[in-house]
Amino acid sequence: MAPVTGGGSERTPLLPGGGGGHNNGAVRSSNPFGVDPEQLTDMLDPKDPEKLLDLGGPDQICKALLVDPKVGLKQREQVGSGGDYHAEPFQARREVFGRNTLPEAHEVTFLQLLIAAYNDRTLIMLTIASVVSLAVGVYDDLFGSHKHDEVKVGWVEGAAISLAVIVVCFTNAINDYQKEKQFQKLNAKKEDRTVKTLRDGNEVEIGVQEINVGDILLIEPGDIIPVDGVYLGGHNMTCDESSAT
């Protein structure tokens, strides 16, 4: 079991200033918890056992995060000097520490993919060849040996090369665009999973986006840990970090 204290390799909510849109000074002045996001980040990135001890160890961190390891977070927790219930569950935690979500990735536009597809040495050389061929063919049709021909065909070769370049660029760009859309769908599906946690002393399943700093996660063999955290207890636990490192 571990209280959530960071974003791990998958997400990074515990940046200085938290994820609630406040600056550093505002977060510190309104922080009802006994630990700052910066302190947790410094402890976990990179992992530093000494800083864990400086914070008083797992028990003291749980106290600072206002969580009982045997009960977990309370759905209607009271935090702050006034002890008022917030309109949204865990609003105070998310204002200070942020949410367990990734920022939306910049979507690549079709035009960018088209430019990337054209950025190929062979296609550029073919473009130059088509321009030269077109210029020579048109000149020959107008002023050269074929100026008296009824049908002007000098432009055909250069135009055919240009058309081939355009077809190749659009085909590659369309394929890459479809792959990008499929990749986004797979990423969204990967994030659509649940974890077991303690809430009000009960074992419940929540989505990974609903994890808060201070949650007590129940880890089972084969689980993918969606956050950084502090190990509280268990038996012969090992973790494979090869996918992250």
C-alpha positions as CSV (number, residue, x, y, z in Angstrom):
1,M,0.0,0.0,0.0
2,A,1.3,3.5,-0.8
3,P,0.1,7.0,-0.4
4,V,0.2,8.6,-3.8
5,T,3.0,11.2,-3.9
6,G,3.7,11.9,-7.5
7,G,3.1,11.3,-11.2
8,G,5.6,8.6,-12.0
9,S,6.7,8.1,-15.6
10,E,3.2,8.3,-16.9
11,R,2.1,11.7,-15.6
12,T,3.6,14.7,-13.8
13,P,1.1,16.6,-11.7
14,L,3.5,17.4,-8.8
15,L,5.3,20.2,-10.5
16,P,6.3,23.3,-8.5
17,G,3.1,25.3,-8.0
18,G,0.8,22.2,-8.3
19,G,-1.8,21.7,-11.0
20,G,-4.5,24.1,-9.8
21,G,-3.4,27.1,-11.6
22,H,-1.7,28.9,-8.7
23,N,1.7,30.3,-8.4
24,N,4.2,29.0,-5.9
25,G,3.5,31.7,-3.3
26,A,-0.3,31.2,-3.6
27,V,0.1,27.4,-3.1
28,R,2.3,27.7,-0.1
29,S,0.1,30.3,1.6
30,S,-3.1,28.3,1.1
31,N,-1.6,24.8,1.6
32,P,-3.4,23.1,4.5
33,F,-1.1,20.1,4.3
34,G,2.2,19.6,6.1
35,V,4.2,19.0,2.9
36,D,4.7,20.9,-0.3
37,P,4.6,19.5,-3.9
38,E,8.2,20.5,-4.3
39,Q,9.3,18.4,-1.3
40,L,7.5,15.3,-2.6
41,T,8.9,15.9,-6.1
42,D,12.5,16.3,-4.8
43,M,12.1,13.0,-2.8
44,L,10.9,11.0,-5.8
45,D,12.6,12.6,-8.8
46,P,15.2,11.1,-8.5
47,K,14.4,8.7,-5.7
48,D,16.2,9.9,-2.6
49,P,15.8,7.8,0.6
50,E,17.6,10.6,2.6
51,K,14.9,13.1,1.8
52,L,12.2,10.5,2.8
53,L,13.9,10.4,6.2
54,D,14.1,14.2,6.3
55,L,10.3,14.3,5.9
56,G,10.0,11.9,8.8
57,G,9.4,8.6,7.0
58,P,6.2,7.1,5.6
59,D,4.2,7.6,8.8
60,Q,5.0,11.3,9.1
61,I,4.2,11.8,5.4
62,C,0.8,10.2,5.9
63,K,0.2,12.6,8.8
64,A,1.3,15.6,6.7
65,L,-1.1,14.5,3.9
66,L,-3.9,14.1,6.4
67,V,-4.5,10.4,5.7
68,D,-4.8,7.4,7.9
69,P,-3.1,4.4,6.2
70,K,-5.7,2.0,7.6
71,V,-8.7,4.1,6.5
72,G,-7.5,6.0,3.4
73,L,-8.9,9.3,2.2
74,K,-12.4,10.4,3.3
75,Q,-14.8,11.1,0.5
76,R,-16.0,14.2,2.4
77,E,-12.8,15.3,4.0
78,Q,-12.5,18.5,6.0
79,V,-9.3,20.4,5.3
80,G,-8.1,24.0,6.0
81,S,-8.5,26.2,9.1
82,G,-12.3,26.6,8.6
83,G,-13.0,22.9,8.2
84,D,-15.6,23.5,5.6
85,Y,-16.7,20.8,3.1
86,H,-15.6,21.6,-0.4
87,A,-18.1,21.6,-3.2
88,E,-16.1,18.9,-5.1
89,P,-14.4,15.9,-3.5
90,F,-10.7,16.4,-2.8
91,Q,-10.8,19.9,-4.2
92,A,-8.2,21.2,-1.7
93,R,-5.8,18.4,-2.6
94,R,-6.1,19.0,-6.3
95,E,-5.7,22.7,-5.9
96,V,-2.4,22.1,-4.1
97,F,-1.0,19.0,-5.8
98,G,-2.8,18.9,-9.1
99,R,-4.7,16.1,-10.8
100,N,-3.3,12.7,-11.9
101,T,-3.7,13.4,-15.6
102,L,-1.4,14.1,-18.5
103,P,-1.5,17.4,-20.4
104,E,-3.1,16.9,-23.8
105,A,-0.5,16.2,-26.4
106,H,-0.1,18.6,-29.3
107,E,-2.0,17.1,-32.2
108,V,-0.1,16.9,-35.5
109,T,-2.0,18.5,-38.3
110,F,-2.3,17.0,-41.8
111,L,-0.3,19.9,-43.2
112,Q,2.6,19.2,-40.9
113,L,2.5,15.5,-42.0
114,L,2.4,16.5,-45.6
115,I,5.4,18.7,-45.2
116,A,7.2,15.9,-43.3
117,A,6.4,13.5,-46.1
118,Y,7.8,15.9,-48.7
119,N,11.0,16.4,-46.7
120,D,12.7,13.5,-48.5
121,R,15.8,13.8,-50.7
122,T,14.5,11.7,-53.5
123,L,11.2,13.6,-53.7
124,I,13.1,16.9,-53.7
125,M,15.4,15.7,-56.5
126,L,12.4,14.5,-58.5
127,T,10.7,17.9,-58.0
128,I,13.8,19.6,-59.4
129,A,13.9,17.2,-62.3
130,S,10.2,17.8,-63.1
131,V,10.7,21.6,-63.1
132,V,13.7,21.3,-65.5
133,S,11.9,18.8,-67.7
134,L,8.8,21.0,-67.8
135,A,10.8,24.1,-68.6
136,V,12.7,22.4,-71.4
137,G,9.6,20.8,-72.8
138,V,7.6,24.0,-72.9
139,Y,10.5,25.9,-74.5
140,D,10.9,23.2,-77.1
141,D,7.2,23.3,-77.9
142,L,7.2,27.1,-78.2
143,F,10.6,27.9,-79.7
144,G,12.3,24.6,-80.5
145,S,12.0,21.9,-83.0
146,H,8.4,21.1,-82.1
147,K,7.0,24.7,-82.4
148,H,5.2,23.8,-85.6
149,D,3.6,20.7,-84.2
150,E,-0.1,20.7,-83.9
151,V,-0.1,18.8,-80.6
152,K,2.3,20.1,-77.9
153,V,3.5,17.3,-75.6
154,G,6.7,18.7,-74.3
155,W,5.2,19.5,-70.9
156,V,3.8,15.9,-70.4
157,E,7.0,14.4,-68.9
158,G,7.6,17.1,-66.4
159,A,3.9,17.2,-65.4
160,A,3.9,13.4,-64.9
161,I,6.9,13.6,-62.6
162,S,5.2,16.4,-60.6
163,L,2.0,14.5,-60.3
164,A,3.8,11.4,-59.1
165,V,5.5,13.4,-56.4
166,I,2.2,14.9,-55.3
167,V,0.6,11.4,-55.1
168,V,3.4,10.0,-53.0
169,C,3.4,12.9,-50.6
170,F,-0.4,12.7,-50.1
171,T,-0.4,9.0,-49.8
172,N,2.3,9.0,-47.1
173,A,0.7,11.9,-45.2
174,I,-2.7,10.2,-45.2
175,N,-1.2,7.0,-43.9
176,D,0.7,8.8,-41.2
177,Y,-2.5,10.8,-40.2
178,Q,-4.5,7.6,-39.9
179,K,-1.7,6.1,-37.7
180,E,-1.6,9.2,-35.5
181,K,-5.4,8.9,-34.9
182,Q,-5.1,5.2,-34.1
183,F,-2.2,6.0,-31.7
184,Q,-4.3,8.6,-29.9
185,K,-7.1,6.1,-29.5
186,L,-4.8,3.5,-28.1
187,N,-3.4,6.0,-25.6
188,A,-6.8,7.0,-24.5
189,K,-7.7,3.3,-24.0
190,K,-4.5,2.7,-22.0
191,E,-5.5,5.4,-19.6
192,D,-9.0,3.9,-19.2
193,R,-8.2,1.5,-16.4
194,T,-8.9,1.3,-12.7
195,V,-6.9,0.8,-9.5
196,K,-7.9,-0.4,-6.0
197,T,-7.7,2.1,-3.2
198,L,-8.9,2.7,0.3
199,R,-11.7,5.3,0.8
200,D,-13.4,5.6,4.2
201,G,-11.9,2.3,5.2
202,N,-13.5,0.5,2.3
203,E,-11.7,-1.1,-0.7
204,V,-13.0,0.7,-3.9
205,E,-12.0,0.8,-7.5
206,I,-11.4,4.2,-9.2
207,G,-10.0,5.4,-12.5
208,V,-6.4,6.3,-12.6
209,Q,-7.4,9.9,-13.3
210,E,-9.2,10.0,-10.0
211,I,-6.2,9.2,-7.9
212,N,-5.2,11.9,-5.4
213,V,-2.0,12.7,-3.5
214,G,-2.5,10.8,-0.2
215,D,-4.6,7.9,-1.6
216,I,-3.7,4.5,-0.2
217,L,-3.3,2.1,-3.2
218,L,-3.7,-1.6,-2.9
219,I,-1.2,-3.3,-5.2
220,E,-1.6,-6.8,-6.5
221,P,0.8,-9.0,-8.5
222,G,0.8,-7.9,-12.1
223,D,-0.6,-4.4,-11.5
224,I,0.9,-1.5,-13.4
225,I,1.5,1.2,-10.8
226,P,0.1,4.4,-12.3
227,V,1.9,6.9,-9.9
228,D,5.0,7.4,-7.8
229,G,4.5,6.6,-4.2
230,V,5.9,5.6,-0.8
231,Y,5.8,1.9,0.0
232,L,4.0,1.3,3.3
233,G,3.9,-2.5,3.7
234,G,3.6,-5.8,2.0
235,H,5.4,-9.0,1.3
236,N,8.4,-9.6,-1.0
237,M,7.3,-6.8,-3.4
238,T,9.5,-6.2,-6.5
239,C,8.8,-3.8,-9.3
240,D,9.9,-4.0,-12.9
241,E,10.8,-0.5,-14.1
242,S,12.2,-1.5,-17.5
243,S,9.3,0.0,-19.3
244,A,10.0,3.4,-17.7
245,T,13.9,3.3,-17.8
